[in-house]
Amino acid sequence: MTKLKKVVSILLAALVVLNISTLGALSDKASAEGTTPEKFVITFDPANGEEMKQLQLGVGEPLREKRVPFEKIEKEGYDFLGWFYGPNNKYEMIFPYKPNEDMTLTAKWGKHTPASPVQKEGYRLIFDEEFNNPNGKLDSKLWVDKYLSSWTKTPEYAKPIYDIKNGAMQLQVQEDTPGWAPEYDGETRVSGFTTGNRNGLHNWNGNNVVRNPVQTELTHINQYGYYEIRAKGQAGSSRHSAWWLLGFEDQVDHSAEIDIFEILGNQKTAVPRAFHNWNDKDAFPVRDAGETFINPNANFHDEWHTFGLDWQEGTGSGAFPDKLVFYVDGKVVGSKNLNIDYPMIQLFSQYEKRAGGWTGPWEWMPYPNTFDIDYVRVYKKLPEGQKELSKKELKVVNVEDSEVTVLEGQAALKQYTSAVAGHEGEIYTEPNLPNTKSYVNVTWNDGVVTQEFVKWDPITQEDLDKINSGEAITKSGILPNLTGVEGVTNPTLQIVVTTPPPPPPYTSENLGVENSQSQLEKLFDGNLLSNSGEFRFASNQLPTDKEVNIQYDFHKDITLNSISFSTNYGKDQGIRKFKLAAWDSEAKSWIPAEKEYTIPWTTAGNTENGETLKVDVEPMKTSKVKIIITDVGLTWGNKIAMREIAFGYVTK
């Protein structure tokens, strides 16, 4: 029994020691698992057949590009696009980066399109930006470092964020980039630069109000020729990189837009392009249209590609005599006939819609979001048989004068009120009359015609007094972008005064925020094929504190029997209900009728083609009629749109 007790005691002791040891080991392991690691392991997968390599980083230590354990990385037949990580290697590594866990970076491979030669056979290079400015800044002789800045109350938000190095421009949207004009563009972040900027340029909503009055700037404006850039866009839904042309709006209708491309962050193999008439009803056959080029083997987010536009004179047809031909990587990918008889500026912009939108729902992507541009070149075609001249040989042979017509008694300079902090209420007065051209045509000794910015002497109060009394005057201008060029002369501006024509028979009150009479004119031009008159309201309801109406003066006594209304998508954007009022010529006042009429728009007519409906009305004897609008469709952008209004009547 004694020996047995000893054996049992020894076994029990061993078990106790074993349990204590095991518990200690488990405790050590648990302690280790709950402790923040001292190092993160970063694995680099070159994805080219070579072995992966690793490095360790201390907690909080940034991963810098110089730490990448590959001095040179290659893959036969491919170009290195960068290091990527995350699900499906979605995110590009932007150095420096502070990891918070072990991670794997994988090399992405693709094919860059090489830069085109600077010289182009049969053309003269008239605008060339290779982004080699040694100070890393945009060249103010070539660019305006603002994006539509008259719309924002905070001018610095319209300035681009960018980095110029290694001969390339990188437009950037940072994580802390604020909305540039939230009252008009919501949560949109944008970084952009242009070749022109002025007050009221590109009123895309139709009801924007200038908040930051600016002086007109114009570094380059052009009509016809070949444009080319080398660029790459940005990945990520709700983002897009845009290269576009825009009319400079010397006249209201000089407003068409050509989107040479809008590379969407959620479509890496696509190059969409678009066309918008805006206030130029004759620019394109369809008011708003788009087309897309697809290359399933390309990656327009991470690879460099070349993009070109050839704006050709006289190669279109019919009412659209000119043509746009689009290129990607030197190959034609589409064309569009057009009728734009004025020059346009260039704009480059990177967008991020934080609230989502037409470019997709917002998703996080590593910052900065970027639009990379290697070069921007514009060429003019030389006349057939004309050899290319050197810069020393080039000289100007003619500077075109300009003319603007003003109605006697109606000459006035536009004014804008500032809403910028510290400048609230300050009034800015434009130096020149509306419709004055900001450019003149300049002919060179090689036969090329360019459009050049002209700075006219400002209009004085004495000038206005003369013009409004019927006297024509002449002003002088200078071409600041051609200083020192041989042959340049100062152009003159002839201000011609004419007698105002009789007022049109139609007018309106409170028909949209702007109550635009030029839009109202479209309702009475007798042309069903022309663009609709569009009227935007402040909300998706008619105002309740004021009457919205359209008036028409027949200039004779008539009996009104019917009114015909024409539009497309009548249920969604047409006038739905109305009342009438007759003019009492003796009392000089309106006599309203109680009856309300309904325009019975049909589902079949709720299409692009639209429909025309006649509404019979109780016979009304009058010389003027007022259509009091009581209900409308404001489905899209708080806007109503009508093509035509016509009256059925008999005369006494």
C-alpha positions in Angstrom: 0.0 0.0 0.0 2.8 2.3 0.8 4.4 1.9 -2.7 1.0 2.4 -4.3 0.5 5.7 -2.4 4.0 6.9 -3.5 3.2 6.2 -7.2 -0.2 8.0 -6.9 1.5 11.0 -5.2 4.1 11.2 -8.0 1.5 11.0 -10.7 -0.6 13.7 -9.1 2.4 16.0 -8.7 3.3 15.5 -12.4 -0.3 16.3 -13.4 -0.2 19.5 -11.4 3.1 20.6 -12.9 1.8 19.8 -16.4 -1.4 21.7 -15.9 0.5 24.7 -14.5 2.8 24.6 -17.5 0.0 24.3 -20.0 -2.0 27.2 -18.4 1.1 29.3 -18.5 1.7 28.6 -22.2 -1.9 29.3 -23.0 -1.7 32.5 -21.0 1.4 33.6 -22.9 -0.3 32.9 -26.2 -3.4 34.8 -25.2 -1.2 37.7 -24.1 0.6 37.6 -27.4 -2.6 37.6 -29.4 -4.0 40.6 -27.6 -0.8 42.7 -28.1 -0.4 45.1 -31.0 2.3 43.7 -33.3 5.6 45.5 -33.5 5.8 45.1 -37.3 3.6 44.8 -40.3 4.6 42.6 -43.2 4.2 44.1 -46.6 4.3 41.6 -49.5 5.0 42.7 -53.0 3.8 40.4 -55.8 5.3 41.5 -59.2 2.8 39.4 -61.2 5.5 38.8 -63.8 6.9 35.4 -62.9 9.4 36.8 -60.4 9.3 35.8 -56.8 7.4 37.9 -54.3 9.4 40.0 -51.9 8.6 41.3 -48.4 9.6 44.0 -46.1 8.6 44.9 -42.5 7.4 48.3 -41.3 7.1 49.4 -37.7 3.7 50.5 -36.5 3.0 54.0 -37.7 5.9 53.9 -40.1 4.9 55.1 -43.6 5.5 53.0 -46.6 7.5 55.1 -49.1 8.1 54.4 -52.7 11.8 54.2 -52.2 11.3 51.2 -49.9 9.7 49.0 -52.6 12.1 46.0 -52.9 12.2 46.0 -56.7 14.7 48.4 -58.3 13.4 47.7 -61.7 10.2 45.8 -62.6 9.4 44.6 -66.1 7.1 42.2 -68.0 7.7 41.5 -71.6 5.2 43.3 -73.9 3.6 45.3 -71.0 4.0 48.5 -69.1 4.0 48.8 -65.3 0.9 50.6 -64.1 1.6 50.7 -60.4 1.0 48.7 -57.2 -2.6 47.8 -56.2 -4.2 46.3 -53.2 -7.6 45.5 -51.7 -10.5 43.4 -53.1 -9.6 42.4 -56.7 -6.7 44.8 -56.4 -9.1 47.7 -56.8 -7.1 50.4 -55.0 -3.9 51.9 -56.3 -1.2 52.4 -53.7 -0.5 56.1 -53.3 2.8 56.7 -51.5 3.5 57.4 -48.7 1.0 55.1 -47.0 0.6 54.0 -43.3 -0.6 50.4 -43.2 -2.6 49.2 -40.2 -2.2 45.5 -40.9 -0.2 43.1 -43.0 -0.9 43.6 -46.7 -0.1 42.4 -50.2 0.6 44.8 -53.1 0.3 43.4 -56.6 1.8 44.9 -59.7 -0.7 45.8 -62.4 0.3 45.6 -66.1 -1.1 47.2 -69.2 0.0 49.0 -72.4 0.6 52.7 -72.5 0.1 54.5 -75.8 3.3 56.5 -76.6 3.2 60.2 -77.1 2.6 61.4 -80.7 5.3 63.5 -82.4 5.0 67.2 -81.8 5.1 68.1 -85.4 2.1 67.1 -87.5 2.4 66.9 -91.3 0.3 69.6 -93.1 -0.5 71.5 -89.8 0.9 74.3 -87.8 1.1 73.9 -84.0 -0.7 77.0 -82.5 -1.1 75.9 -78.9 1.4 73.6 -77.1 1.6 72.7 -73.4 4.1 70.0 -72.5 3.9 70.8 -68.7 7.6 71.4 -68.4 7.3 74.6 -66.4 10.3 74.5 -64.0 8.4 76.2 -61.2 5.7 73.5 -61.2 2.9 76.1 -61.8 0.4 76.4 -64.6 1.7 78.8 -67.3 -0.5 81.9 -67.0 0.1 82.7 -70.7 -1.6 79.4 -71.6 -4.1 78.8 -68.8 -6.7 80.3 -66.5 -6.4 78.6 -63.1 -10.1 78.8 -62.3 -13.1 76.6 -62.9 -16.3 78.6 -63.8 -15.4 80.8 -60.8 -18.2 83.4 -61.1 -20.7 80.9 -59.6 -19.0 80.3 -56.2 -19.1 82.5 -53.1 -15.7 81.1 -52.1 -13.3 81.9 -55.0 -10.5 79.7 -53.7 -12.7 76.6 -54.1 -12.7 77.2 -57.8 -8.9 77.0 -58.0 -7.4 73.7 -59.2 -5.4 71.4 -57.0 -2.6 69.9 -59.0 0.9 68.6 -59.2 3.2 69.2 -62.2 6.3 67.0 -62.3 8.2 64.8 -64.8 6.5 66.6 -67.7 2.9 65.9 -66.7 0.0 67.6 -65.0 -1.9 65.8 -62.4 -5.3 67.4 -61.5 -6.3 66.3 -58.0 -9.4 66.0 -55.8 -8.3 65.5 -52.2 -10.3 63.9 -49.4 -10.7 67.3 -47.7 -11.5 69.2 -50.9 -14.7 71.2 -50.2 -17.7 71.5 -52.5 -16.9 74.2 -55.0 -20.4 75.8 -55.3 -22.8 73.8 -53.1 -25.7 76.2 -53.7 -25.7 75.2 -57.4 -23.7 71.9 -57.6 -24.4 70.2 -54.3 -21.8 67.9 -53.0 -19.7 68.0 -56.2 -16.0 68.3 -55.8 -14.1 69.6 -58.8 -10.5 70.5 -59.7 -10.2 72.2 -63.1 -8.4 74.8 -65.3 -9.4 76.4 -68.6 -8.4 78.7 -71.3 -11.1 81.3 -70.5 -13.2 82.6 -67.7 -15.9 85.3 -67.4 -19.0 86.2 -65.5 -22.0 83.9 -66.0 -20.2 81.4 -68.2 -22.0 78.1 -68.5 -25.2 78.5 -66.5 -25.9 74.8 -66.6 -28.8 75.0 -64.2 -30.4 77.9 -66.0 -31.1 79.7 -62.8 -27.6 80.2 -61.3 -26.8 83.7 -60.1 -23.2 85.2 -60.3 -21.8 85.3 -56.8 -18.2 86.1 -57.5 -17.9 88.8 -60.2 -14.6 88.4 -62.2 -12.7 90.1 -64.9 -12.8 88.3 -68.3 -9.7 86.2 -68.9 -8.9 84.5 -72.2 -5.6 82.8 -73.0 -6.8 80.7 -76.0 -9.9 80.4 -78.1 -10.2 78.5 -81.3 -12.4 77.5 -84.2 -11.4 74.5 -86.4 -8.3 72.5 -86.2 -6.9 69.3 -84.6 -6.7 68.9 -80.8 -4.8 66.2 -79.1 -3.9 65.2 -75.5 -2.3 62.2 -73.8 -4.0 61.4 -70.6 -5.4 58.9 -68.1 -8.5 59.1 -65.9 -9.5 58.1 -62.4 -11.1 54.9 -61.2 -14.1 54.9 -58.8 -17.9 55.3 -59.1 -19.2 58.9 -58.9 -16.0 60.3 -60.5 -15.2 61.4 -64.0 -12.4 63.1 -65.9 -13.5 65.6 -68.6 -11.9 67.3 -71.6 -14.4 69.6 -73.2 -14.9 72.7 -75.4 -17.4 75.5 -74.6 -18.6 78.5 -76.4 -17.4 81.7 -74.6 -20.9 83.2 -74.7 -20.0 86.6 -76.2 -23.6 86.2 -77.3 -26.1 84.2 -75.3 -26.5 81.6 -78.0 -22.7 81.0 -78.3 -23.0 78.4 -75.6 -22.7 74.9 -77.2 -20.6 72.2 -75.4 -18.5 69.5 -76.9 -17.4 66.9 -74.4 -14.5 65.3 -76.2 -14.5 62.7 -73.5 -15.9 62.1 -70.0 -14.0 59.1 -68.7 -16.2 57.6 -66.0 -14.6 56.0 -63.0 -16.9 53.0 -63.2 -16.1 52.3 -66.9 -12.4 51.7 -67.4 -12.8 50.4 -71.0 -15.1 53.2 -72.2 -14.5 56.7 -73.7 -17.9 58.5 -73.7 -18.4 61.8 -75.6 -21.4 64.1 -75.5 -22.9 67.1 -77.3 -25.1 69.8 -75.7 -26.8 72.7 -77.5 -27.6 74.8 -74.4 -28.8 78.1 -75.8 -27.6 77.4 -79.3 -30.6 75.6 -80.9 -28.7 75.1 -84.2 -25.5 73.6 -83.0 -26.4 69.9 -83.2 -29.2 67.9 -84.7 -30.2 66.6 -81.3 -30.1 68.9 -78.3 -28.4 66.5 -75.9 -26.7 63.4 -77.3 -23.9 61.1 -76.4 -21.8 58.3 -77.9 -19.3 55.9 -76.4 -16.2 54.2 -77.7 -15.4 50.8 -76.1 -12.0 49.1 -76.2 -12.3 45.9 -74.0 -8.6 45.5 -73.9 -7.8 49.1 -72.7 -7.7 50.6 -69.2 -8.4 54.3 -69.5 -7.9 54.8 -65.8 -4.4 53.5 -65.4 -2.9 53.5 -68.9 -1.8 56.5 -70.9 -3.8 56.9 -74.1 -3.9 59.6 -76.8 -7.2 61.4 -77.6 -7.8 63.6 -80.6 -10.5 65.8 -82.1 -10.4 67.1 -85.6 -12.9 70.1 -86.0 -13.2 70.2 -89.8 -14.7 73.1 -91.8 -17.1 72.2 -94.6 -17.0 68.4 -94.4 -20.5 68.1 -92.9 -23.8 68.3 -94.7 -27.0 70.4 -95.0 -27.8 72.5 -92.0 -24.7 71.1 -90.2 -21.9 72.0 -92.6 -18.9 71.2 -90.4 -17.8 67.9 -88.8 -16.1 66.7 -85.6 -13.9 63.5 -86.0 -12.8 61.8 -82.8 -9.7 59.7 -82.3 -8.4 57.4 -79.6 -4.8 56.2 -79.9 -4.6 57.6 -83.5 -7.7 55.7 -84.8 -11.0 57.2 -85.8 -13.7 56.2 -83.3 -16.6 58.4 -84.3 -17.8 61.7 -85.9 -20.6 64.3 -85.6 -21.9 67.0 -88.0 -22.4 70.4 -86.4 -23.2 74.0 -87.0 -21.1 76.1 -84.6 -19.9 79.3 -86.2 -17.9 80.7 -83.3 -14.7 79.6 -81.5 -14.6 77.8 -78.2 -12.4 77.5 -75.1 -10.9 74.3 -73.6 -11.7 73.0 -70.1 -10.1 70.2 -68.1 -11.8 69.0 -65.0 -11.8 66.2 -62.5 -15.1 65.6 -60.7 -16.2 63.6 -57.7 -19.9 63.6 -56.7 -19.9 62.9 -53.0 -23.7 62.5 -53.0 -23.6 60.3 -56.1 -25.3 61.2 -59.4 -25.3 60.4 -63.1 -21.7 59.0 -62.7 -22.9 56.4 -60.2 -23.2 56.1 -56.4 -20.3 57.4 -54.4 -17.6 54.9 -53.2 -14.4 55.5 -51.3 -11.2 55.5 -53.3 -7.6 56.3 -52.2 -6.9 60.0 -52.4 -6.0 62.0 -54.2 -8.4 61.2 -57.1 -6.5 62.3 -60.2 -6.7 63.2 -63.9 -3.2 63.0 -65.5 -2.4 64.9 -68.6 0.9 64.6 -70.5 0.4 67.3 -73.1 -2.2 69.5 -74.8 -1.7 70.5 -78.4 -3.8 72.4 -80.9 -3.0 72.5 -84.6 -4.4 74.5 -87.6 -4.4 73.0 -91.0 -2.1 74.7 -93.5 -3.5 75.6 -96.9 -2.7 73.0 -99.6 0.9 73.4 -100.8 1.9 75.8 -98.0 5.1 74.8 -96.4 5.5 75.1 -92.6 7.2 78.4 -91.6 9.5 78.7 -88.6 8.5 81.0 -85.7 10.9 83.6 -86.9 9.3 83.6 -90.4 5.7 83.9 -89.1 4.0 87.3 -89.2 0.5 88.7 -89.1 -0.9 90.0 -92.4 -4.4 91.1 -91.2 -6.2 91.8 -88.0 -10.0 91.8 -88.4 -12.0 94.7 -87.0 -15.2 94.0 -85.1 -18.7 95.4 -84.8 -21.6 95.3 -82.4 -25.1 96.6 -82.9 -27.0 98.4 -80.1 -30.6 99.6 -79.9 -31.0 103.3 -79.5 -31.9 104.1 -75.9 -31.2 100.6 -74.7 -27.4 100.5 -74.3 -26.3 99.5 -70.8 -23.4 97.7 -69.2 -24.1 94.5 -67.2 -23.6 94.6 -63.5 -23.1 91.9 -60.9 -23.3 92.0 -57.1 -20.7 90.1 -55.1 -21.6 87.6 -52.4 -18.0 86.8 -51.5 -17.2 87.2 -47.8 -15.8 90.6 -47.1 -17.1 91.9 -50.5 -20.8 91.4 -50.0 -22.8 94.0 -52.0 -20.0 95.3 -54.0 -21.0 96.0 -57.6 -18.9 95.0 -60.6 -19.7 96.6 -63.9 -18.6 95.0 -67.2 -16.3 97.2 -69.3 -17.9 96.3 -72.6 -21.4 96.1 -74.0 -23.3 92.8 -74.3 -22.7 90.9 -77.5 -19.2 92.5 -78.0 -16.9 89.8 -79.3 -13.9 89.0 -77.0 -11.8 87.8 -80.0 -10.9 88.8 -83.6 -9.8 86.7 -86.5 -6.1 87.1 -87.3 -4.6 86.0 -90.6 -1.0 84.9 -90.9 1.5 84.8 -93.8 1.1 81.0 -94.0 -2.6 81.3 -94.7 -3.7 80.2 -91.2 -6.4 82.1 -89.4 -6.4 82.1 -85.7 -8.8 83.6 -83.1 -7.1 86.0 -80.7 -8.3 87.6 -77.4 -8.9 91.3 -77.8 -9.1 93.7 -74.9 -11.3 96.7 -75.9 -11.1 100.1 -74.3 -13.9 100.3 -71.7 -17.2 102.0 -72.4 -17.6 105.3 -70.5 -20.7 107.0 -69.3 -20.1 109.6 -72.1 -20.1 106.7 -74.6 -23.4 105.4 -73.3 -24.9 108.9 -73.5 -23.9 109.2 -77.2 -25.1 105.7 -78.1 -28.4 106.1 -76.4 -28.9 109.4 -78.3 -28.4 107.5 -81.6 -24.7 108.3 -82.2 -22.3 105.5 -83.4 -18.9 105.4 -81.8 -15.6 103.6 -82.3 -13.4 102.0 -79.7 -9.9 100.6 -79.9 -8.5 97.3 -78.7 -5.2 95.5 -78.2 -4.2 91.8 -78.6 -2.4 91.0 -75.3 -1.5 87.5 -76.4 0.3 88.7 -79.5 2.5 91.3 -77.9 5.7 91.7 -80.0 4.5 89.7 -83.0 5.4 91.2 -86.3 2.6 92.7 -88.3 0.1 93.0 -85.4 -2.1 96.1 -85.5 -4.7 97.2 -83.0 -8.3 96.3 -84.1 -11.2 98.7 -83.9 -14.7 98.1 -82.6 -17.5 99.9 -84.4 -20.6 100.3 -82.2 -23.6 100.7 -84.6 -26.9 102.2 -83.3 -30.2 101.1 -84.7 -33.8 102.0 -84.0 -35.5 99.4 -81.8 -38.0 97.2 -83.7 -41.6 97.1 -82.5 -42.0 94.9 -79.5 -43.0 91.3 -80.1 -46.7 90.5 -79.7 -46.0 88.1 -76.8 -44.7 88.6 -73.3 -44.9 86.8 -70.0 -44.8 87.4 -66.3 -43.0 85.1 -63.7 -42.5 82.4 -66.3 -39.7 80.7 -64.5 -36.9 82.3 -62.5 -35.5 84.2 -65.4 -38.8 84.8 -67.2 -36.7 84.6 -70.4 -38.3 86.3 -73.4 -35.8 84.6 -75.8 -37.1 81.3 -74.6 -40.7 82.5 -75.0 -39.9 83.5 -78.6 -39.5 79.8 -79.4 -43.2 79.2 -78.5 -44.3 81.5 -81.3 -41.8 80.9 -84.1 -44.2 78.7 -86.0 -41.6 75.9 -86.2 -42.5 72.6 -84.5 -39.0 71.2 -85.3 -37.1 73.9 -83.4 -36.0 73.4 -79.8 -38.5 74.0 -77.0 -38.8 77.1 -75.0 -37.6 76.1 -71.5 -38.5 77.8 -68.2 -37.0 76.7 -64.9 -38.7 77.5 -61.6 -37.2 77.7 -58.1 -38.9 74.6 -56.9 -41.1 71.7 -58.3 -44.2 73.8 -57.8 -45.6 77.0 -59.3 -45.2 80.0 -57.1 -48.3 80.7 -55.0 -47.6 84.4 -54.3 -47.6 85.6 -57.9 -49.4 84.9 -61.2 -47.6 83.0 -63.9 -48.9 84.0 -67.3 -48.2 84.4 -71.1 -49.8 87.4 -72.9 -50.4 87.8 -76.6 -51.4 91.0 -78.4 -53.3 90.5 -81.7 -53.2 94.2 -82.5 -56.8 93.9 -83.7 -60.2 92.9 -82.4 -60.7 89.1 -82.6 -62.9 86.3 -81.2 -60.8 83.6 -79.7 -62.2 80.1 -80.2 -59.2 77.7 -79.4 -55.6 77.4 -78.4 -53.2 74.7 -79.7 -50.3 73.5 -77.5 -47.4 71.5 -78.7 -44.6 69.8 -76.7 -42.9 66.5 -76.1 -43.4 64.7 -72.8 -46.4 66.9 -72.1 -47.4 65.0 -69.0 -44.0 65.5 -67.5 -42.9 69.0 -68.6 -45.9 70.7 -70.3 -48.5 73.3 -69.3 -51.4 71.2 -67.8 -54.1 73.6 -66.8 -54.8 77.3 -67.5 -57.4 80.1 -67.2 -57.9 83.0 -69.6 -58.3 86.8 -69.3 -59.4 89.3 -71.9 -58.1 92.8 -72.3 -60.5 95.7 -71.8 -59.1 98.4 -74.0 -61.3 101.1 -72.5 -60.6 100.3 -68.9 -57.0 99.4 -69.7 -57.2 96.3 -67.5 -57.6 92.5 -67.7 -61.0 90.8 -67.2 -60.4 87.2 -66.0 -62.7 84.3 -66.9 -63.5 81.8 -64.2 -63.3 78.6 -66.3 -60.2 76.5 -66.0 -59.1 74.4 -69.0 -57.1 71.2 -69.0 -54.7 70.2 -71.8 -55.3 66.4 -72.2 -51.8 65.2 -72.8 -51.8 61.5 -73.7 -49.4 58.7 -72.8 -48.8 58.2 -76.5 -47.6 61.7 -76.8 -45.3 61.4 -73.7 -42.4 60.8 -76.1 -39.5 62.6 -77.8 -41.8 63.3 -80.8 -44.5 64.7 -78.6 -47.9 65.9 -79.8 -50.1 68.9 -80.6 -53.4 69.3 -78.8 -56.2 71.8 -79.5 -58.2 73.1 -76.6 -61.5 74.7 -77.5 -62.3 77.7 -75.3 -65.5 79.7 -74.7 -65.6 82.4 -77.4 -63.7 85.5 -76.1 -63.9 88.9 -77.8 -60.6 90.7 -77.2 -57.6 92.3 -78.7 -55.2 90.7 -76.2 -55.3 87.5 -74.3 -53.6 86.3 -71.2 -53.0 82.6 -70.5 -52.9 82.2 -66.7 -51.0 79.0 -66.0 -52.4 77.1 -63.0 -50.8 73.7 -63.3 -47.6 72.4 -65.0 -45.4 69.3 -65.2 -42.1 70.0 -63.4 -40.8 66.5 -63.3 -37.3 67.2 -64.6 -35.2 69.9 -63.0 -38.2 72.2 -62.0 -38.5 72.9 -65.7 -41.4 73.2 -68.2 -40.8 73.0 -71.9 -43.2 73.9 -74.7 -42.6 73.8 -78.5 -45.5 76.0 -79.8 -48.6 77.9 -78.9 -51.1 78.9 -81.6 -54.4 80.6 -81.5 -57.6 79.8 -83.4 -59.7 82.9 -83.9 -61.8 85.0 -86.3 -61.6 88.7 -86.9 -64.6 91.0 -86.7 
